[in-house]
Amino acid sequence: MNNPPYGPDDLKEAPLSGPDFLKLLSEERQRQYPGPPPFYDALSKGTLGREIVQLWVKNQYAYWDSDLVYSTAAIFCKTNEEDTRTHILRKMVCIEGKEIVNDINGWTTPAYEELWLRLGEALGVSRGEVAAWSTFTRTYFATSTLRLLSRYWEWTWLDGLAGMYAGDLFGRDYLGAAREGLERHYGLSGGALAFFDAYVGDVSEDIGWEEEALAYWACTRERQLTAARAFRNRLDIEYQMVLPLHAAASGTTPLQVPAGTKPGV
C-alpha cells in the first residue's frame, strides 16, 4: 500500500463539503463491500459449525489482545488536535478496560481481550488453547499492515482517523449481527456476550465524533483523497482478517504463521 502522492490532475477539483465527504465515504463502502464478509453472514444466520466459531475466537484473539490497541495508540501519538486526541485516549481506555479508571468513575468493564477470552470459554475454548493458537497467515498480514499504516508515514493522523471510522462502522454492523447470531443459534447469553455489549456500545458512541472530526478537518481536496484511501484500506483489512475463517468453513485449511511469530510492526 505504498501509494504515490496525488498529482495536479487529482487535486484540481474543489473539496467536498463536510456532509458530502461523509456521504462519499458511505458510497465508497457500499461500492467496495456492499455486504458483510461471508463468514459474518454465515455466523449471523447460524450456518457455521461450532468448531468454526471456536476457530474464529482463537484466530481473532491477537487482534483484541494487541493489534487494535497498538494501531490506535500509534494514531494517538501522531494526533496534535486536542479534541481528537482526547477521544482517542478514551478509546484506548475502552480497549484496555474501563476498569483501569475505576477509582475515577467506578467503571468495571474489563479489557476487550478478557471479554473475548470469556466468550471463548462459553464456547468451550480454554484460555490455554487461545493463547497457543498460531494465527492464520492472511489474518496476520492484514493486522501487520494495519500496524504499519498506523505507525509510519503512510497515514497521517487524519487518515488514521478515517481508518478508525471504517473499522468502527464495520464492527458496529457485523459484530452486532454476530452477537445476535450467537445468541439465537449457538445458545449463548448474558455474560458470555459481554464482549459485544461493550465493544459495539463503545464504537457506536465513537462514530459520532469521528464523523464530526472528518467533516471538519478533511477540508481540502488532498486531505479528502488520502482519508478516503485510508478508509478503503481499513475496510480491506477488516475483510481480509476473517477471510481464512470462510475458507476453513468451506473445507480449505488456511496456512498459519509459525508458532511463536510475534506481531509485525
C-alpha positions in Angstrom: 0.0 0.0 0.0 2.9 2.4 -0.8 0.8 4.9 -2.7 2.4 7.9 -4.6 1.2 11.4 -3.8 -1.7 12.7 -5.7 -0.8 14.9 -8.7 -2.2 18.2 -10.1 -4.9 16.4 -12.1 -6.2 14.7 -8.9 -6.2 17.9 -6.9 -7.8 20.3 -9.4 -11.3 19.8 -8.2 -12.7 21.7 -5.2 -13.1 19.9 -1.9 -16.5 18.5 -1.0 -18.4 19.9 1.9 -18.1 18.0 5.2 -21.5 16.3 4.8 -20.8 15.4 1.2 -17.5 13.9 2.1 -19.1 11.6 4.7 -21.6 10.7 2.0 -18.8 9.9 -0.3 -17.2 7.5 2.3 -20.6 5.8 2.7 -20.9 5.4 -1.0 -17.3 4.1 -1.2 -18.1 1.5 1.4 -21.2 0.4 -0.4 -19.4 0.2 -3.7 -16.4 -1.7 -2.4 -18.2 -4.0 0.0 -22.0 -4.0 -0.4 -22.5 -6.8 2.2 -20.9 -8.5 5.1 -17.9 -10.8 4.8 -19.2 -14.3 4.0 -18.0 -15.6 7.4 -20.0 -13.0 9.4 -23.0 -13.5 7.1 -22.9 -17.3 7.9 -22.4 -16.6 11.6 -25.4 -14.3 11.9 -27.5 -17.0 10.1 -26.2 -19.8 12.2 -25.0 -22.0 9.4 -21.4 -22.4 10.8 -20.4 -25.5 12.8 -19.5 -24.8 16.4 -15.9 -25.8 15.7 -15.6 -23.0 13.1 -16.9 -20.4 15.6 -14.3 -21.7 18.1 -11.7 -21.3 15.4 -12.8 -17.7 14.9 -12.3 -17.0 18.7 -8.8 -18.4 18.6 -7.8 -16.6 15.4 -9.1 -13.2 16.3 -7.7 -13.1 19.8 -4.4 -11.4 18.8 -6.3 -8.5 17.3 -8.2 -7.8 20.5 -5.1 -8.5 22.6 -2.6 -6.3 20.9 -3.2 -5.2 17.3 -6.2 -2.9 18.0 -4.6 -1.0 20.8 -1.3 -0.8 19.0 -2.8 0.8 15.9 -5.0 3.1 18.0 -2.1 4.2 20.1 0.1 4.8 17.0 -2.6 7.2 15.6 -2.9 8.9 19.1 0.8 9.6 19.0 0.5 11.4 15.7 -2.5 13.4 16.6 -1.9 17.0 17.6 -5.6 18.2 17.6 -6.6 18.2 21.2 -10.3 17.2 21.0 -9.5 14.2 18.7 -6.6 13.2 21.0 -8.9 13.2 24.0 -11.4 11.0 22.1 -8.7 8.5 21.0 -7.4 8.4 24.6 -10.8 7.4 25.8 -11.0 4.8 23.0 -7.8 3.3 24.3 -9.2 3.1 27.8 -12.2 1.2 26.4 -9.9 -1.3 24.7 -7.6 -1.8 27.7 -10.6 -2.0 30.0 -12.6 0.8 31.6 -11.8 -0.8 35.0 -8.4 0.9 34.8 -10.2 4.2 35.7 -12.4 2.6 38.3 -11.0 5.0 41.0 -12.2 8.0 39.0 -15.7 7.0 37.8 -16.4 3.5 39.1 -16.3 1.7 35.7 -15.8 -2.1 36.0 -15.8 -3.3 32.3 -12.6 -5.4 31.6 -10.4 -5.2 28.6 -11.7 -6.4 25.2 -9.2 -9.2 25.3 -10.5 -10.5 28.6 -14.1 -10.4 27.4 -13.1 -12.2 24.3 -11.5 -15.0 26.4 -14.7 -15.3 28.3 -16.6 -15.7 25.0 -14.2 -18.5 24.1 -14.8 -20.2 27.5 -18.5 -20.1 26.9 -18.0 -21.7 23.5 -15.8 -24.4 25.1 -12.4 -23.0 24.2 -9.9 -22.8 27.0 -7.6 -19.8 27.6 -4.7 -22.0 27.0 -6.0 -23.0 23.6 -6.5 -19.4 22.6 -3.0 -18.4 23.8 -1.3 -21.2 22.0 -3.1 -20.6 18.7 -0.9 -19.7 15.6 -2.8 -17.1 13.6 -3.7 -17.7 10.0 -1.3 -16.0 7.7 -3.8 -13.9 5.9 -5.1 -12.5 9.2 -1.5 -12.0 10.4 -0.5 -9.9 7.4 -3.8 -7.9 7.4 -3.2 -6.9 11.0 0.5 -6.3 10.4 -0.5 -3.9 7.6 -2.8 -2.1 9.9 0.1 -1.6 12.4 2.5 -0.4 9.7 0.0 2.1 8.2 -0.9 3.4 11.6 2.6 3.8 12.9 4.6 5.1 9.9 4.4 7.8 7.3 1.7 6.3 5.0 -1.2 7.5 7.2 -1.4 11.0 8.7 -3.4 11.2 11.9 -6.4 12.2 9.8 -6.0 9.2 7.6 -5.8 7.1 10.7 -9.0 8.6 12.0 -10.7 7.7 8.7 -9.4 4.1 9.2 -10.8 4.1 12.7 -14.1 5.2 11.3 -14.2 2.4 8.8 -13.3 -0.1 11.4 -15.9 1.1 13.8 -18.6 1.1 11.1 -17.6 -2.5 10.3 -17.6 -3.5 14.0 -20.9 -1.9 14.8 -22.7 -3.5 11.9 -21.2 -7.0 11.7 -20.2 -7.8 15.3 -23.5 -6.5 16.3 -25.1 -9.0 14.0 -22.6 -11.7 15.2 -23.9 -11.2 18.8 -27.5 -11.8 17.6 -26.4 -14.9 15.7 -24.5 -16.3 18.7 -27.5 -15.8 21.0 -30.1 -17.1 18.5 -28.2 -20.1 17.0 -25.4 -21.1 19.4 -27.0 -20.9 22.8 -25.0 -18.0 24.3 -26.5 -15.4 26.6 -25.7 -12.9 29.3 -22.1 -12.6 30.4 -20.9 -14.8 27.5 -21.9 -12.0 25.2 -20.4 -9.2 27.3 -17.7 -8.5 24.7 -20.2 -7.5 22.1 -22.2 -5.3 24.5 -19.0 -3.5 25.5 -17.4 -3.2 22.1 -20.4 -2.4 19.9 -21.6 0.1 22.5 -18.2 1.8 22.5 -17.8 2.1 18.8 -21.4 3.2 18.3 -20.6 6.2 20.6 -17.3 6.9 18.8 -18.8 7.1 15.3 -20.4 10.4 16.0 -17.2 12.3 17.0 -15.3 10.6 14.2 -17.8 11.9 11.7 -17.6 15.4 13.1 -13.8 15.4 13.0 -13.6 14.1 9.5 -16.2 16.5 8.2 -14.3 19.4 9.7 -10.6 18.5 9.2 -10.8 16.8 5.8 -11.3 20.3 4.3 -9.0 20.2 1.3 -9.1 18.0 -1.8 -5.9 16.3 -0.9 -6.9 15.5 2.7 -10.2 14.1 1.4 -8.5 11.9 -1.2 -5.9 10.5 1.3 -8.6 10.0 4.0 -10.9 8.2 1.6 -8.0 5.9 0.6 -7.3 5.1 4.2 -10.9 4.4 4.7 -10.9 1.9 1.9 -7.6 0.4 3.2 -9.1 -0.3 6.6 -12.2 -1.9 5.0 -9.8 -4.2 3.0 -8.0 -5.1 6.2 -11.2 -5.9 8.1 -12.5 -8.2 5.3 -9.1 -9.9 4.9 -8.8 -10.7 8.6 -11.8 -13.1 8.5 -11.4 -14.4 5.0 -9.4 -17.5 6.3 -12.4 -18.4 8.5 -14.7 -18.5 5.5 -12.1 -20.7 3.7 -12.0 -23.0 6.7 -15.8 -23.2 6.8 -15.7 -24.1 3.1 -13.3 -27.1 3.7 -10.0 -25.4 2.9 -7.3 -25.5 5.6 -5.6 -22.0 5.6 -1.9 -21.5 6.3 -0.8 -20.5 9.8 2.2 -18.4 10.8 5.0 -20.4 12.5 4.4 -20.9 16.2 6.0 -18.0 18.3 5.8 -15.4 15.5 5.4 -12.0 17.0 3.1 -9.3 15.5 4.7 -7.3 12.7 5.3 -3.6 13.4 
